[in-house]
């Protein structure tokens, strides 16, 4: 069973869906929708539900993956974002191009490398920058998507996706 919050649209029992994100992608069909141990025929945006899937092995669905209408979204290996670092007291630390961070998008935790803009050597705590991120695994992203990140094992900051590669 895949569990999570429906971000937008409606899901109906019998709908075809793509399972997309870290770990790959697969096609499936919704065999049932449950909320608070009650079976539903459909569910909409904002609802926290569990979906029984047919056509995909239970262990093939991983934390951080997204269920979506076929062809409606795609996973990306990179993005550009505006980030803000936490204070040093909160865990923020200097960040430079090439630093490897753990990014948290929805429930996915994916490692990636940051590249600062030309001419920037370092971003200091409590400062912000527009950075490019190369992820080690693809995740479903959209413009305006918020995320958090860790640096050296500590919470370090947050950001918002501003651009996606074509």
N, CA and C atoms as an extended XYZ file, in Angstrom:
498
Properties=species:S:1:pos:R:3:atomname:S:1:resname:S:1:resid:I:1 pbc="F F F"
N         0.848       -1.173        0.000 N   UNK     1
C         0.000        0.000        0.000 CA  UNK     1
C         0.892        1.233        0.000 C   UNK     1
N         0.571        2.178       -0.870 N   UNK     2
C         1.264        3.465       -0.917 CA  UNK     2
C         0.442        4.463       -0.117 C   UNK     2
N         1.089        5.196        0.782 N   UNK     3
C         0.360        6.160        1.605 CA  UNK     3
C         0.912        7.558        1.389 C   UNK     3
N         0.041        8.543        1.526 N   UNK     4
C         0.484        9.917        1.393 CA  UNK     4
C        -0.673       10.864        1.171 C   UNK     4
N        -0.321       12.130        0.930 N   UNK     5
C        -1.306       13.181        0.718 CA  UNK     5
C        -1.463       13.438       -0.773 C   UNK     5
N        -2.695       13.557       -1.214 N   UNK     6
C        -2.960       13.906       -2.609 CA  UNK     6
C        -2.720       15.402       -2.752 C   UNK     6
N        -1.772       15.782       -3.619 N   UNK     7
C        -1.415       17.191       -3.779 CA  UNK     7
C        -2.400       17.935       -4.660 C   UNK     7
N        -2.854       17.291       -5.736 N   UNK     8
C        -3.791       17.953       -6.644 CA  UNK     8
C        -4.578       16.909       -7.421 C   UNK     8
N        -5.746       17.306       -7.905 N   UNK     9
C        -6.581       16.417       -8.706 CA  UNK     9
C        -7.361       15.421       -7.868 C   UNK     9
N        -7.881       14.401       -8.557 N   UNK    10
C        -8.670       13.347       -7.918 CA  UNK    10
C        -8.134       11.994       -8.365 C   UNK    10
N        -8.260       11.018       -7.495 N   UNK    11
C        -7.886        9.631       -7.811 CA  UNK    11
C        -9.118        8.765       -7.604 C   UNK    11
N        -9.354        7.847       -8.536 N   UNK    12
C       -10.500        6.940       -8.466 CA  UNK    12
C       -10.009        5.500       -8.498 C   UNK    12
N       -10.724        4.640       -7.820 N   UNK    13
C       -10.436        3.215       -7.894 CA  UNK    13
C       -10.508        2.805       -9.362 C   UNK    13
N        -9.495        2.072       -9.830 N   UNK    14
C        -9.429        1.640      -11.221 CA  UNK    14
C        -8.580        2.531      -12.110 C   UNK    14
N        -8.208        3.746      -11.632 N   UNK    15
C        -7.375        4.651      -12.427 CA  UNK    15
C        -5.986        4.060      -12.648 C   UNK    15
N        -5.431        4.313      -13.834 N   UNK    16
C        -4.038        3.979      -14.116 CA  UNK    16
C        -3.168        5.083      -13.521 C   UNK    16
N        -2.027        4.715      -12.938 N   UNK    17
C        -1.084        5.683      -12.371 CA  UNK    17
C         0.341        5.272      -12.707 C   UNK    17
N         1.221        6.258      -12.719 N   UNK    18
C         2.655        6.002      -12.811 CA  UNK    18
C         3.235        6.170      -11.413 C   UNK    18
N         4.120        5.265      -11.016 N   UNK    19
C         4.867        5.368       -9.765 CA  UNK    19
C         6.239        5.889      -10.175 C   UNK    19
N         6.584        7.121       -9.744 N   UNK    20
C         7.771        7.798      -10.263 CA  UNK    20
C         8.615        8.349       -9.121 C   UNK    20
N         9.936        8.299       -9.285 N   UNK    21
C        10.824        8.931       -8.310 CA  UNK    21
C        12.052        8.104       -8.041 C   UNK    21
N        12.666        8.324       -6.867 N   UNK    22
C        13.867        7.564       -6.529 CA  UNK    22
C        13.605        6.067       -6.641 C   UNK    22
N        14.490        5.361       -7.296 N   UNK    23
C        14.311        3.922       -7.449 CA  UNK    23
C        13.685        3.533       -8.771 C   UNK    23
N        13.334        4.504       -9.617 N   UNK    24
C        12.781        4.191      -10.925 CA  UNK    24
C        11.310        4.506      -11.043 C   UNK    24
N        10.700        3.928      -12.082 N   UNK    25
C         9.280        4.178      -12.310 CA  UNK    25
C         8.606        2.892      -12.766 C   UNK    25
N         7.286        2.856      -12.593 N   UNK    26
C         6.499        1.689      -12.984 CA  UNK    26
C         5.067        2.132      -13.220 C   UNK    26
N         4.351        1.354      -14.004 N   UNK    27
C         2.929        1.609      -14.246 CA  UNK    27
C         2.120        0.712      -13.320 C   UNK    27
N         1.005        1.239      -12.812 N   UNK    28
C         0.147        0.475      -11.907 CA  UNK    28
C        -1.292        0.933      -12.090 C   UNK    28
N        -2.175        0.267      -11.393 N   UNK    29
C        -3.593        0.623      -11.380 CA  UNK    29
C        -4.041        0.665       -9.922 C   UNK    29
N        -4.897        1.627       -9.582 N   UNK    30
C        -5.390        1.755       -8.210 CA  UNK    30
C        -6.442        0.681       -7.969 C   UNK    30
N        -6.139       -0.241       -7.051 N   UNK    31
C        -7.068       -1.331       -6.723 CA  UNK    31
C        -8.003       -0.928       -5.588 C   UNK    31
N        -7.634        0.068       -4.810 N   UNK    32
C        -8.478        0.529       -3.716 CA  UNK    32
C        -7.885        1.742       -3.050 C   UNK    32
N        -8.754        2.543       -2.434 N   UNK    33
C        -8.329        3.748       -1.723 CA  UNK    33
C        -8.913        3.686       -0.318 C   UNK    33
N        -8.056        3.842        0.689 N   UNK    34
C        -8.491        3.787        2.087 CA  UNK    34
C        -8.111        5.074        2.806 C   UNK    34
N        -8.985        5.478        3.734 N   UNK    35
C        -8.686        6.603        4.609 CA  UNK    35
C        -9.251        6.270        5.978 C   UNK    35
N        -8.388        6.261        6.981 N   UNK    36
C        -8.808        5.935        8.354 CA  UNK    36
C        -9.575        4.619        8.407 C   UNK    36
N        -9.035        3.607        7.771 N   UNK    37
C        -9.607        2.254        7.736 CA  UNK    37
C       -10.985        2.192        7.081 C   UNK    37
N       -11.311        3.199        6.279 N   UNK    38
C       -12.564        3.210        5.532 CA  UNK    38
C       -12.230        3.160        4.054 C   UNK    38
N       -12.881        2.286        3.323 N   UNK    39
C       -12.653        2.155        1.891 CA  UNK    39
C       -13.422        3.248        1.149 C   UNK    39
N       -12.734        3.929        0.245 N   UNK    40
C       -13.335        4.997       -0.552 CA  UNK    40
C       -13.264        4.629       -2.026 C   UNK    40
N       -14.164        5.125       -2.817 N   UNK    41
C       -14.106        4.904       -4.257 CA  UNK    41
C       -13.249        5.936       -4.949 C   UNK    41
N       -13.075        7.087       -4.297 N   UNK    42
C       -12.279        8.169       -4.864 CA  UNK    42
C       -11.753        9.057       -3.739 C   UNK    42
N       -10.761        9.882       -4.065 N   UNK    43
C       -10.194       10.814       -3.093 CA  UNK    43
C        -9.675       12.027       -3.845 C   UNK    43
N        -9.606       13.174       -3.147 N   UNK    44
C        -9.182       14.407       -3.799 CA  UNK    44
C        -8.061       15.112       -3.077 C   UNK    44
N        -7.667       16.237       -3.651 N   UNK    45
C        -6.552       17.037       -3.142 CA  UNK    45
C        -6.719       17.339       -1.659 C   UNK    45
N        -5.617       17.209       -0.918 N   UNK    46
C        -5.596       17.497        0.505 CA  UNK    46
C        -5.881       16.302        1.392 C   UNK    46
N        -6.359       15.213        0.823 N   UNK    47
C        -6.697       14.029        1.627 CA  UNK    47
C        -5.466       13.151        1.832 C   UNK    47
N        -5.306       12.618        3.043 N   UNK    48
C        -4.250       11.651        3.347 CA  UNK    48
C        -4.852       10.263        3.221 C   UNK    48
N        -4.336        9.473        2.288 N   UNK    49
C        -4.937        8.177        1.979 CA  UNK    49
C        -3.877        7.097        1.808 C   UNK    49
N        -4.351        5.871        1.773 N   UNK    50
C        -3.542        4.729        1.387 CA  UNK    50
C        -4.129        4.183        0.100 C   UNK    50
N        -3.282        3.832       -0.856 N   UNK    51
C        -3.760        3.285       -2.127 CA  UNK    51
C        -3.177        1.903       -2.336 C   UNK    51
N        -4.072        0.935       -2.543 N   UNK    52
C        -3.644       -0.409       -2.907 CA  UNK    52
C        -3.415       -0.396       -4.410 C   UNK    52
N        -2.258       -0.899       -4.821 N   UNK    53
C        -1.884       -0.861       -6.229 CA  UNK    53
C        -1.820       -2.254       -6.817 C   UNK    53
N        -2.262       -2.379       -8.046 N   UNK    54
C        -2.187       -3.625       -8.796 CA  UNK    54
C        -1.203       -3.403       -9.949 C   UNK    54
N        -0.381       -4.404      -10.232 N   UNK    55
C         0.540       -4.319      -11.353 CA  UNK    55
C         1.954       -3.942      -10.966 C   UNK    55
N         2.180       -3.732       -9.676 N   UNK    56
C         3.519       -3.403       -9.198 CA  UNK    56
C         3.727       -4.127       -7.865 C   UNK    56
N         4.911       -4.689       -7.689 N   UNK    57
C         5.215       -5.404       -6.445 CA  UNK    57
C         5.229       -4.430       -5.272 C   UNK    57
N         4.773       -4.884       -4.126 N   UNK    58
C         4.703       -4.028       -2.935 CA  UNK    58
C         6.066       -3.448       -2.578 C   UNK    58
N         7.136       -4.230       -2.736 N   UNK    59
C         8.468       -3.732       -2.380 CA  UNK    59
C         9.076       -2.841       -3.463 C   UNK    59
N         8.371       -2.657       -4.583 N   UNK    60
C         8.866       -1.791       -5.648 CA  UNK    60
C         8.515       -0.323       -5.392 C   UNK    60
N         7.590       -0.068       -4.480 N   UNK    61
C         7.202        1.301       -4.147 CA  UNK    61
C         8.058        1.764       -2.971 C   UNK    61
N         8.807        2.861       -3.197 N   UNK    62
C         9.741        3.370       -2.192 CA  UNK    62
C         9.283        4.695       -1.617 C   UNK    62
N         9.742        4.969       -0.430 N   UNK    63
C         9.506        6.273        0.200 CA  UNK    63
C        10.015        7.358       -0.747 C   UNK    63
N         9.228        8.401       -0.917 N   UNK    64
C         9.637        9.517       -1.763 CA  UNK    64
C         9.129        9.443       -3.185 C   UNK    64
N         8.588        8.293       -3.584 N   UNK    65
C         8.030        8.196       -4.926 CA  UNK    65
C         6.666        8.871       -4.962 C   UNK    65
N         6.220        9.202       -6.158 N   UNK    66
C         4.970        9.913       -6.379 CA  UNK    66
C         4.073        9.070       -7.268 C   UNK    66
N         2.766        9.060       -6.964 N   UNK    67
C         1.776        8.457       -7.856 CA  UNK    67
C         1.164        9.593       -8.657 C   UNK    67
N         1.107        9.436       -9.977 N   UNK    68
C         0.581       10.499      -10.830 CA  UNK    68
C        -0.120        9.901      -12.035 C   UNK    68
N        -0.990       10.694      -12.648 N   UNK    69
C        -1.638       10.264      -13.881 CA  UNK    69
C        -0.547        9.981      -14.909 C   UNK    69
N        -0.715        8.939      -15.721 N   UNK    70
C         0.319        8.578      -16.694 CA  UNK    70
C         0.735        9.764      -17.574 C   UNK    70
N         2.046       10.003      -17.626 N   UNK    71
C         2.600       11.053      -18.472 CA  UNK    71
C         2.446       12.471      -17.951 C   UNK    71
N         1.870       12.661      -16.768 N   UNK    72
C         1.609       14.023      -16.276 CA  UNK    72
C         2.815       14.680      -15.607 C   UNK    72
N         3.728       13.909      -15.057 N   UNK    73
C         4.925       14.456      -14.416 CA  UNK    73
C         6.125       13.594      -14.781 C   UNK    73
N         7.309       14.148      -14.567 N   UNK    74
C         8.521       13.360      -14.790 CA  UNK    74
C         9.508       13.649      -13.669 C   UNK    74
N        10.394       12.717      -13.443 N   UNK    75
C        11.425       12.871      -12.417 CA  UNK    75
C        12.612       13.611      -13.021 C   UNK    75
N        13.245       14.427      -12.208 N   UNK    76
C        14.383       15.239      -12.659 CA  UNK    76
C        15.625       14.912      -11.847 C   UNK    76
N        16.783       15.038      -12.506 N   UNK    77
C        18.070       14.818      -11.835 CA  UNK    77
C        18.718       16.117      -11.386 C   UNK    77
N        18.063       17.231      -11.647 N   UNK    78
C        18.655       18.494      -11.255 CA  UNK    78
C        17.661       19.632      -11.320 C   UNK    78
N        18.060       20.772      -10.749 N   UNK    79
C        17.200       21.945      -10.732 CA  UNK    79
C        18.014       23.158      -10.298 C   UNK    79
N        17.428       24.331      -10.462 N   UNK    80
C        17.991       25.570       -9.948 CA  UNK    80
C        17.054       26.056       -8.859 C   UNK    80
N        17.613       26.586       -7.787 N   UNK    81
C        16.777       26.996       -6.655 CA  UNK    81
C        17.377       28.185       -5.929 C   UNK    81
N        16.510       28.913       -5.276 N   UNK    82
C        16.940       29.931       -4.330 CA  UNK    82
C        17.003       29.277       -2.962 C   UNK    82
N        18.159       29.371       -2.302 N   UNK    83
C        18.315       28.738       -0.985 CA  UNK    83
C        18.656       29.785        0.070 C   UNK    83
N        18.362       29.454        1.307 N   UNK    84
C        18.747       30.262        2.457 CA  UNK    84
C        19.345       29.323        3.496 C   UNK    84
N        20.517       29.681        4.010 N   UNK    85
C        21.173       28.865        5.027 CA  UNK    85
C        20.713       29.283        6.415 C   UNK    85
N        20.627       28.312        7.311 N   UNK    86
C        20.308       28.578        8.710 CA  UNK    86
C        21.477       29.295        9.383 C   UNK    86
N        21.241       29.843       10.569 N   UNK    87
C        22.324       30.449       11.351 CA  UNK    87
C        23.270       29.343       11.827 C   UNK    87
N        24.453       29.716       12.240 N   UNK    88
C        25.405       28.724       12.755 CA  UNK    88
C        24.837       28.006       13.969 C   UNK    88
N        24.111       28.724       14.825 N   UNK    89
C        23.516       28.117       16.014 CA  UNK    89
C        22.476       27.057       15.641 C   UNK    89
N        21.813       27.247       14.511 N   UNK    90
C        20.779       26.308       14.062 CA  UNK    90
C        21.353       25.178       13.211 C   UNK    90
N        22.632       25.236       12.893 N   UNK    91
C        23.257       24.182       12.109 CA  UNK    91
C        23.797       24.628       10.773 C   UNK    91
N        23.578       25.882       10.396 N   UNK    92
C        24.088       26.395        9.133 CA  UNK    92
C        25.607       26.437        9.128 C   UNK    92
N        26.186       26.201        7.966 N   UNK    93
C        27.643       26.239        7.813 CA  UNK    93
C        27.954       26.793        6.434 C   UNK    93
N        29.187       27.257        6.241 N   UNK    94
C        29.590       27.744        4.927 CA  UNK    94
C        29.341       26.666        3.880 C   UNK    94
N        28.885       27.092        2.703 N   UNK    95
C        28.639       26.157        1.605 CA  UNK    95
C        29.392       26.638        0.372 C   UNK    95
N        30.057       25.708       -0.309 N   UNK    96
C        30.823       26.034       -1.503 CA  UNK    96
C        30.390       25.135       -2.657 C   UNK    96
N        30.737       25.535       -3.870 N   UNK    97
C        30.465       24.683       -5.030 CA  UNK    97
C        31.122       23.330       -4.830 C   UNK    97
N        30.413       22.287       -5.194 N   UNK    98
C        30.933       20.934       -5.059 CA  UNK    98
C        30.541       20.258       -3.763 C   UNK    98
N        29.953       21.004       -2.823 N   UNK    99
C        29.521       20.386       -1.564 CA  UNK    99
C        28.389       19.397       -1.834 C   UNK    99
N        28.457       18.272       -1.146 N   UNK   100
C        27.443       17.216       -1.275 CA  UNK   100
C        26.463       17.345       -0.108 C   UNK   100
N        25.181       17.513       -0.446 N   UNK   101
C        24.135       17.720        0.549 CA  UNK   101
C        23.067       16.649        0.405 C   UNK   101
N        22.273       16.472        1.454 N   UNK   102
C        21.112       15.589        1.378 CA  UNK   102
C        19.874       16.477        1.281 C   UNK   102
N        19.126       16.334        0.190 N   UNK   103
C        17.938       17.146       -0.074 CA  UNK   103
C        16.691       16.363        0.301 C   UNK   103
N        15.756       17.043        0.951 N   UNK   104
C        14.486       16.439        1.371 CA  UNK   104
C        13.354       17.106        0.601 C   UNK   104
N        12.804       16.361       -0.370 N   UNK   105
C        11.708       16.841       -1.203 CA  UNK   105
C        10.517       15.941       -0.916 C   UNK   105
N         9.442       16.512       -0.406 N   UNK   106
C         8.306       15.725        0.092 CA  UNK   106
C         8.856       14.734        1.113 C   UNK   106
N         8.743       13.431        0.840 N   UNK   107
C         9.294       12.430        1.760 CA  UNK   107
C        10.572       11.800        1.225 C   UNK   107
N        11.045       12.248        0.068 N   UNK   108
C        12.270       11.704       -0.523 CA  UNK   108
C        13.498       12.352        0.110 C   UNK   108
N        14.515       11.555        0.348 N   UNK   109
C        15.821       12.039        0.802 CA  UNK   109
C        16.824       11.627       -0.269 C   UNK   109
N        17.375       12.613       -0.990 N   UNK   110
C        18.240       12.337       -2.132 CA  UNK   110
C        19.507       13.180       -2.021 C   UNK   110
N        20.653       12.549       -2.258 N   UNK   111
C        21.931       13.255       -2.233 CA  UNK   111
C        22.133       14.021       -3.532 C   UNK   111
N        22.798       15.172       -3.415 N   UNK   112
C        23.089       15.975       -4.593 CA  UNK   112
C        24.263       16.900       -4.331 C   UNK   112
N        24.775       17.478       -5.417 N   UNK   113
C        25.918       18.380       -5.351 CA  UNK   113
C        25.487       19.768       -5.804 C   UNK   113
N        25.894       20.796       -5.063 N   UNK   114
C        25.517       22.168       -5.408 CA  UNK   114
C        26.617       22.860       -6.198 C   UNK   114
N        26.191       23.756       -7.086 N   UNK   115
C        27.098       24.628       -7.814 CA  UNK   115
C        26.628       26.054       -7.582 C   UNK   115
N        27.512       26.884       -7.058 N   UNK   116
C        27.185       28.285       -6.805 CA  UNK   116
C        27.283       29.073       -8.106 C   UNK   116
N        26.668       30.254       -8.150 N   UNK   117
C        26.761       31.078       -9.356 CA  UNK   117
C        28.205       31.515       -9.613 C   UNK   117
N        28.497       31.849      -10.873 N   UNK   118
C        29.835       32.332      -11.222 CA  UNK   118
C        30.210       33.507      -10.331 C   UNK   118
N        31.430       33.490       -9.849 N   UNK   119
C        31.930       34.576       -9.022 CA  UNK   119
C        31.682       34.400       -7.534 C   UNK   119
N        30.875       33.424       -7.158 N   UNK   120
C        30.606       33.190       -5.730 CA  UNK   120
C        31.494       32.058       -5.232 C   UNK   120
N        32.273       32.332       -4.195 N   UNK   121
C        33.157       31.316       -3.628 CA  UNK   121
C        32.454       30.496       -2.564 C   UNK   121
N        31.633       31.175       -1.755 N   UNK   122
C        31.009       30.520       -0.615 CA  UNK   122
C        29.715       31.256       -0.259 C   UNK   122
N        28.772       30.513        0.310 N   UNK   123
C        27.564       31.111        0.883 CA  UNK   123
C        27.684       30.923        2.390 C   UNK   123
N        27.489       31.992        3.138 N   UNK   124
C        27.647       31.959        4.587 CA  UNK   124
C        26.297       31.769        5.285 C   UNK   124
N        26.319       31.267        6.529 N   UNK   125
C        25.072       31.118        7.286 CA  UNK   125
C        24.262       32.420        7.308 C   UNK   125
N        22.947       32.268        7.258 N   UNK   126
C        21.964       33.354        7.215 CA  UNK   126
C        21.969       34.126        5.900 C   UNK   126
N        22.704       33.652        4.903 N   UNK   127
C        22.693       34.274        3.585 CA  UNK   127
C        21.987       33.349        2.603 C   UNK   127
N        21.674       33.901        1.456 N   UNK   128
C        21.005       33.120        0.423 CA  UNK   128
C        21.754       33.197       -0.889 C   UNK   128
N        21.382       32.321       -1.809 N   UNK   129
C        21.992       32.304       -3.136 CA  UNK   129
C        21.102       31.514       -4.086 C   UNK   129
N        21.313       31.749       -5.361 N   UNK   130
C        20.669       30.956       -6.405 CA  UNK   130
C        21.688       29.885       -6.786 C   UNK   130
N        21.360       28.615       -6.594 N   UNK   131
C        22.300       27.522       -6.843 CA  UNK   131
C        21.717       26.538       -7.848 C   UNK   131
N        22.606       25.782       -8.464 N   UNK   132
C        22.203       24.681       -9.333 CA  UNK   132
C        22.522       23.394       -8.590 C   UNK   132
N        21.594       22.443       -8.628 N   UNK   133
C        21.753       21.188       -7.897 CA  UNK   133
C        21.739       20.026       -8.882 C   UNK   133
N        22.711       19.130       -8.775 N   UNK   134
C        22.746       17.880       -9.543 CA  UNK   134
C        22.458       16.748       -8.561 C   UNK   134
N        21.317       16.066       -8.747 N   UNK   135
C        20.901       14.997       -7.838 CA  UNK   135
C        21.469       13.653       -8.267 C   UNK   135
N        21.692       12.766       -7.308 N   UNK   136
C        22.193       11.424       -7.600 CA  UNK   136
C        21.077       10.473       -8.012 C   UNK   136
N        19.834       10.785       -7.649 N   UNK   137
C        18.667       10.004       -8.065 CA  UNK   137
C        17.584       10.984       -8.486 C   UNK   137
N        16.785       10.629       -9.487 N   UNK   138
C        15.736       11.551       -9.927 CA  UNK   138
C        14.566       11.610       -8.949 C   UNK   138
N        13.999       12.809       -8.798 N   UNK   139
C        12.792       13.007       -7.999 CA  UNK   139
C        11.811       13.859       -8.800 C   UNK   139
N        10.531       13.722       -8.480 N   UNK   140
C         9.514       14.544       -9.125 CA  UNK   140
C         9.565       15.926       -8.486 C   UNK   140
N         9.783       16.934       -9.322 N   UNK   141
C         9.891       18.319       -8.868 CA  UNK   141
C         8.988       19.199       -9.712 C   UNK   141
N         8.593       20.316       -9.147 N   UNK   142
C         7.880       21.323       -9.917 CA  UNK   142
C         8.374       22.692       -9.488 C   UNK   142
N         8.219       23.662      -10.353 N   UNK   143
C         8.621       25.027      -10.030 CA  UNK   143
C         7.819       25.484       -8.811 C   UNK   143
N         8.497       26.092       -7.841 N   UNK   144
C         7.840       26.531       -6.618 CA  UNK   144
C         7.867       25.498       -5.504 C   UNK   144
N         8.395       24.303       -5.799 N   UNK   145
C         8.478       23.220       -4.809 CA  UNK   145
C         9.467       23.601       -3.713 C   UNK   145
N         9.066       23.469       -2.468 N   UNK   146
C         9.976       23.757       -1.359 CA  UNK   146
C        10.718       22.483       -0.957 C   UNK   146
N        11.868       22.663       -0.344 N   UNK   147
C        12.682       21.536        0.108 CA  UNK   147
C        13.566       22.000        1.254 C   UNK   147
N        14.109       21.048        1.964 N   UNK   148
C        15.089       21.318        3.019 CA  UNK   148
C        16.357       20.548        2.663 C   UNK   148
N        17.464       20.896        3.291 N   UNK   149
C        18.698       20.143        3.041 CA  UNK   149
C        19.556       20.092        4.291 C   UNK   149
N        20.395       19.055        4.322 N   UNK   150
C        21.351       18.841        5.410 CA  UNK   150
C        22.758       18.913        4.828 C   UNK   150
N        23.679       19.434        5.642 N   UNK   151
C        25.073       19.588        5.242 CA  UNK   151
C        25.918       19.073        6.400 C   UNK   151
N        26.828       18.168        6.140 N   UNK   152
C        27.649       17.559        7.193 CA  UNK   152
C        26.781       16.932        8.285 C   UNK   152
N        25.657       16.334        7.887 N   UNK   153
C        24.797       15.624        8.823 CA  UNK   153
C        23.898       16.487        9.690 C   UNK   153
N        23.874       17.789        9.447 N   UNK   154
C        23.047       18.693       10.256 CA  UNK   154
C        22.108       19.485        9.356 C   UNK   154
N        20.917       19.808        9.882 N   UNK   155
C        19.994       20.678        9.151 CA  UNK   155
C        20.758       21.944        8.794 C   UNK   155
N        20.683       22.363        7.522 N   UNK   156
C        21.502       23.488        7.088 CA  UNK   156
C        20.706       24.606        6.432 C   UNK   156
N        19.526       24.301        5.872 N   UNK   157
C        18.772       25.355        5.214 CA  UNK   157
C        17.596       24.816        4.436 C   UNK   157
N        17.007       25.718        3.658 N   UNK   158
C        15.849       25.355        2.843 CA  UNK   158
C        15.899       26.130        1.540 C   UNK   158
N        15.022       25.759        0.627 N   UNK   159
C        14.998       26.442       -0.654 CA  UNK   159
C        13.704       26.216       -1.401 C   UNK   159
N        13.607       26.899       -2.535 N   UNK   160
C        12.451       26.776       -3.419 CA  UNK   160
C        12.965       26.619       -4.840 C   UNK   160
N        12.448       25.618       -5.551 N   UNK   161
C        12.836       25.361       -6.938 CA  UNK   161
C        12.376       26.532       -7.800 C   UNK   161
N        13.317       27.124       -8.559 N   UNK   162
C        12.981       28.250       -9.433 CA  UNK   162
C        12.987       27.870      -10.906 C   UNK   162
N        13.811       26.888      -11.281 N   UNK   163
C        13.879       26.459      -12.686 CA  UNK   163
C        14.157       24.971      -12.765 C   UNK   163
N        13.595       24.348      -13.793 N   UNK   164
C        13.848       22.934      -14.071 CA  UNK   164
C        14.473       22.816      -15.448 C   UNK   164
N        15.387       21.864      -15.644 N   UNK   165
C        15.971       21.691      -16.982 CA  UNK   165
C        14.908       21.201      -17.959 C   UNK   165
N        15.070       21.538      -19.201 N   UNK   166
C        14.099       21.090      -20.225 CA  UNK   166
C        14.334       19.666      -20.592 C   UNK   166
